[in-house]
Amino acid sequence: MQTPLVLEFIKENLPLVAIAVASGAVVLWQTLRGNGRHQLSAAEATLKINREDAVVVDVRESSEWSSGHIPNARHIPLGQLEKRIAELEKFKSRPLIVCCASGNRAADATATLRRIGFEQAYTLRGGIGGWVDAGLPTTGK
């Protein structure tokens, strides 16, 4: 019995096939999880800050925050977000731009905020790194 060409290809290229399947799974997971739907680039975030009086919420740890953050941002570490949510209630009608170092923790925080009724919560794509790469200012104050 002859092995079908597809199976033969898979056997001969197993590492390549494994990488293709894994990368496809990651893309599918992010799509199903919703990453990307509520993200803003640094330029889009700047427009929301300037035109819609958006509030920036930085969910990084204190040591990360003190190394530089977006001017006028509010600092609420991700681990404290749910117990400190009352601090953000007065901003519920305004856009919230959530940031961290790279965007991963901010995506979790954004999902939490949206789940509890902050319909205008967005993740800063690329986090502080994306902000700095766009040439935008940070402060240590």
C-alpha positions as CSV (number, residue, x, y, z in Angstrom):
1,M,0.0,0.0,0.0
2,Q,1.3,3.4,-1.0
3,T,1.4,6.3,1.6
4,P,-0.6,9.3,0.5
5,L,1.6,12.3,-0.5
6,V,0.3,14.5,2.3
7,L,1.3,12.0,5.0
8,E,4.7,11.5,3.4
9,F,5.2,15.3,3.4
10,I,4.2,15.5,7.0
11,K,6.6,12.7,8.0
12,E,9.5,14.3,6.2
13,N,8.8,17.9,7.4
14,L,7.5,17.2,10.9
15,P,9.3,20.2,12.6
16,L,7.9,22.6,9.9
17,V,4.4,21.2,10.2
18,A,4.6,21.5,14.0
19,I,5.6,25.2,13.8
20,A,2.9,25.9,11.3
21,V,0.2,24.3,13.5
22,A,1.5,26.0,16.7
23,S,1.5,29.5,15.1
24,G,-1.9,28.9,13.7
25,A,-3.1,27.9,17.1
26,V,-1.7,31.1,18.6
27,V,-3.4,33.3,16.0
28,L,-6.7,31.4,16.6
29,W,-6.4,31.8,20.4
30,Q,-5.8,35.6,20.1
31,T,-8.7,35.9,17.7
32,L,-11.1,34.0,20.0
33,R,-9.8,35.8,23.1
34,G,-10.5,39.1,21.4
35,N,-6.9,40.6,21.6
36,G,-6.7,43.4,19.0
37,R,-10.4,44.4,19.0
38,H,-10.0,47.1,21.7
39,Q,-6.4,48.2,21.0
40,L,-5.2,51.6,20.1
41,S,-1.9,52.6,18.5
42,A,0.1,55.4,20.2
43,A,-1.2,57.9,17.6
44,E,-4.8,56.8,18.2
45,A,-4.3,57.0,21.9
46,T,-2.9,60.5,21.6
47,L,-6.0,61.6,19.6
48,K,-8.3,60.1,22.3
49,I,-6.3,61.9,25.0
50,N,-6.4,65.3,23.2
51,R,-9.9,65.1,21.7
52,E,-11.9,63.0,24.1
53,D,-10.1,63.7,27.4
54,A,-9.2,60.0,27.7
55,V,-7.6,58.8,31.0
56,V,-4.5,56.7,30.9
57,V,-4.2,53.9,33.4
58,D,-0.8,52.3,33.8
59,V,-1.0,48.7,35.3
60,R,2.7,48.1,35.6
61,E,4.4,47.4,38.9
62,S,5.8,50.4,41.0
63,S,9.4,49.8,39.9
64,E,8.3,49.9,36.2
65,W,6.2,53.0,36.8
66,S,9.0,54.9,38.5
67,S,11.3,54.3,35.5
68,G,9.0,56.4,33.3
69,H,5.3,56.6,32.4
70,I,2.9,58.6,30.3
71,P,2.3,62.1,31.6
72,N,-0.8,62.4,33.8
73,A,-1.4,58.6,33.8
74,R,-2.9,57.0,36.8
75,H,-1.0,54.1,38.4
76,I,-3.0,51.1,39.4
77,P,-0.9,47.8,39.3
78,L,-2.8,45.0,37.6
79,G,-2.9,43.0,40.8
80,Q,-4.8,45.8,42.6
81,L,-7.1,46.8,39.8
82,E,-10.3,45.1,41.0
83,K,-10.0,46.3,44.6
84,R,-9.1,49.9,43.4
85,I,-11.8,50.1,40.8
86,A,-13.7,52.8,42.7
87,E,-10.9,55.2,41.8
88,L,-11.9,54.9,38.1
89,E,-15.7,55.0,38.5
90,K,-15.8,58.8,38.0
91,F,-14.2,58.2,34.6
92,K,-16.7,55.6,33.4
93,S,-18.1,57.9,30.7
94,R,-14.6,58.7,29.3
95,P,-12.2,56.6,27.3
96,L,-9.7,54.7,29.4
97,I,-6.4,53.8,27.8
98,V,-4.7,51.0,29.7
99,C,-1.0,50.4,29.3
100,C,1.8,48.2,30.6
101,A,5.3,47.4,29.4
102,S,4.3,45.5,26.2
103,G,0.5,45.3,26.1
104,N,-0.2,41.9,27.6
105,R,-1.1,42.9,31.2
106,A,-3.0,45.8,29.8
107,A,-5.1,43.5,27.6
108,D,-6.1,41.6,30.7
109,A,-6.9,44.8,32.6
110,T,-8.9,46.1,29.6
111,A,-11.0,42.9,29.5
112,T,-11.7,43.2,33.2
113,L,-12.7,46.9,32.9
114,R,-15.0,46.1,29.9
115,R,-16.5,43.2,31.8
116,I,-17.5,45.5,34.7
117,G,-19.0,48.2,32.5
118,F,-16.2,50.4,31.2
119,E,-17.3,50.3,27.6
120,Q,-14.6,52.7,26.4
121,A,-11.6,50.8,27.8
122,Y,-8.7,50.3,25.3
123,T,-5.3,48.7,25.4
124,L,-2.3,50.7,24.3
125,R,-0.8,48.5,21.5
126,G,2.8,47.8,22.3
127,G,2.6,49.3,25.8
128,I,5.0,51.9,27.0
129,G,7.6,50.5,24.5
130,G,5.2,51.4,21.6
131,W,4.6,54.8,23.1
132,V,8.3,55.6,23.3
133,D,9.0,54.1,19.9
134,A,6.4,56.6,18.5
135,G,8.5,59.4,19.9
136,L,6.0,60.4,22.6
137,P,7.0,61.7,26.0
138,T,7.3,59.9,29.3
139,T,7.9,61.4,32.8
140,G,9.3,60.1,36.0
141,K,7.3,62.5,38.2
